[in-house]
Amino acid sequence: MTENKEQMQPKAMSAEEVMKKFDKESDKRDPKGIWHYIISAICILFALFQLYTGIFGVLDAHLQRTIHLMFGLTLIFLLYPARKSWSRSSMNPLDVIFAILSICATMYLIVNYKELVLRAGMNNDTDMVIGIIGTVLVFEATRRTVGWPMLTVALLFVLYALFGPYMPGILAHRGVTFKELVSHLYFTTEGIFGIPMGVSSTFIYLFILFGAYLEATGLGKFFIDIANAVAGWATGGPAKVAVLSSGLMGTVSGSSVANVAGTGSFTIPMMKKLGYRPEFAGAVEAAASTGGQLMPPVMGAAAFLMAEFVGVPYIDVVKAAVIPALLYYTGIWLSVHYEAKKYGLKGTPREELPKFGPLIREKGHLAIPLIVIVYLLVSGYTPMRAALVAIGLTIVCACLRKNTRITFRQFVDGLINGSQSVLGVLIACASAGVIIGVVTKTGMGLKLATALLDLARGELVPTMFFTMITSLILGMGVPTTANYVITSTIAAPALIQMKVPVLAAHMFAFYFGIVADVTPPVALAAYAGSGIAGSNPMKTGVTAAKLAIAAFVVPYIFVLAPQLLMINATAPTIILATITAIIGMWGLSLSMIGFCQHPLNALQRIVFFIGGLCLIIPGTTTDIAGIAILVLCFLWQKRNTGGPLTAGK
């Protein structure tokens, strides 16, 4: 029976296999010979262009964004084959043709820039042909790099623009001609070259290059070692290492799946070895890695877009994200702690773990750029200037010790890796620009917001519920930056119409779009975790969603009580709201895991959930009620009998 069970268990995958299966951005070719040098040269030129404009000042908006897209499209067609079956070690002539077309379609805008500006809105037949080719190339690059979910959404919006007059009820609009649509999407800064592309061509590229150099210095391994030194010895140590290291990696990572593969290849086998169920091990890493997209200061590059869309300083977005991210990780940390207590799982012996002191002495200098960049952003530096300083400081700090020193080859590789790492974000921003272009041309955002409000009968809580469902659906299989653009454009306006603060509305939609990565049926991060753990994907997804309970609860709370986002709040109210909410997360975690000092029955789990929820909602009355409920339930459950369960049951 045991043998049959083992045969039925899915086979564990390597981190590389997981990335290729669940992250399309990782499934790129590595050609040899002349094409290797051509691609490397384009990557270096791309990086030098971005650094030059970052240091000496960006070009006119349309020029900056067009050159950025030219490099991006060219590299995508050279690096990502049109079909899965095509070789990853040689170049296909069709891909070369697409790359040349990309250069021609974008160079046309650059060469004829002044003329196009002078006759804005009066495009000739040549313009139309170029516009159609350029737009189709963006769609094809999206399919290759990001996948069908993002492309499908963009195409549906294009169809809506063209066939709007035939739509039912409130969704109908006067219609947009094909020529008007192409002109709007390709020859203005409200379509493909809109705000998302503007942010990608300035802030995002430099932060991704910063992340590439941090990775080159070995910061990722340092984070894992630090997490092991801090928490590896504690109850359920490896799971806490997964939570801590994923949270640290999330400060610079832009992908949930990449985070799962990066830290999960180390932490998931450790969790399984300790006695955690495979489904739980994969779910912990998935939930913790997904939280990295909610973790300031980068938030998967969405923080920069949010600042532009909402019209607030970037640092306000970072401040608003701090408490919700803290609550999210607190919930996961407590859940793995009580899961370990539930099954009597101990930590790794201290003698097998790295020592904190020597680690800090040997590699602590690698974290200096992260500390400095946060300081610079808080001090009022622009994100671009802060990123440039941080890139330089990363290289300088790495040279402080021989074992972390970056060679000239590694410096060049950093430029290449930075240019390749930005491609998924770049093309997602271009496709997101199509969506925004259709919304601005047709007024679709307002129409959808009105439809959601009608469905919710004008009540705030039902509106939040329908906005949550909409964001979860729209966020399925979509990368972080595009995820934010789509959810903020389609779902957030309904909350804004209900007089919810704009930042709170955008953060609400963003949270649920991101949580789609651990919400079945399309839970890419959870499925990536299950691949490494060799567990059942659906069970892993359900467990990950339970661990991410904070992400399903906290957004409702910060809409109802914006002080959790530090909006119109004083220091005492922020501190009190944070402390009570953390205690509330303790109650929710006990409810999800079903264990405190003893196993909890169904009624006790419900009561702990209610008490925890009361404490997360800011307010004197709810705080007193929550404390009373949790204390009474804690005393009640102490009377239970029974100790830890048998591991794996």
Salt bridges, closest charged atoms under 4 A:
GLU16 OE2 - LYS20 NZ 3.75
ASP27 OD2 - ARG88 NH2 3.04
ASP30 OD2 - LYS32 NZ 3.41
ASP95 OD2 - ARG29 NH2 2.86
ASP95 OD1 - ARG144 NH1 2.69
GLU115 OE2 - ARG119 NE 3.32
ASP127 OD2 - ARG119 NH1 2.35
GLU140 OE2 - ARG143 NH2 2.76
GLU140 OE2 - ARG144 NE 2.79
ASP225 OD2 - LYS221 NZ 2.94
ASP316 OD1 - LYS319 NZ 3.86
GLU339 OE2 - ARG277 NH2 2.51
ASP413 OD1 - ARG409 NE 3.29
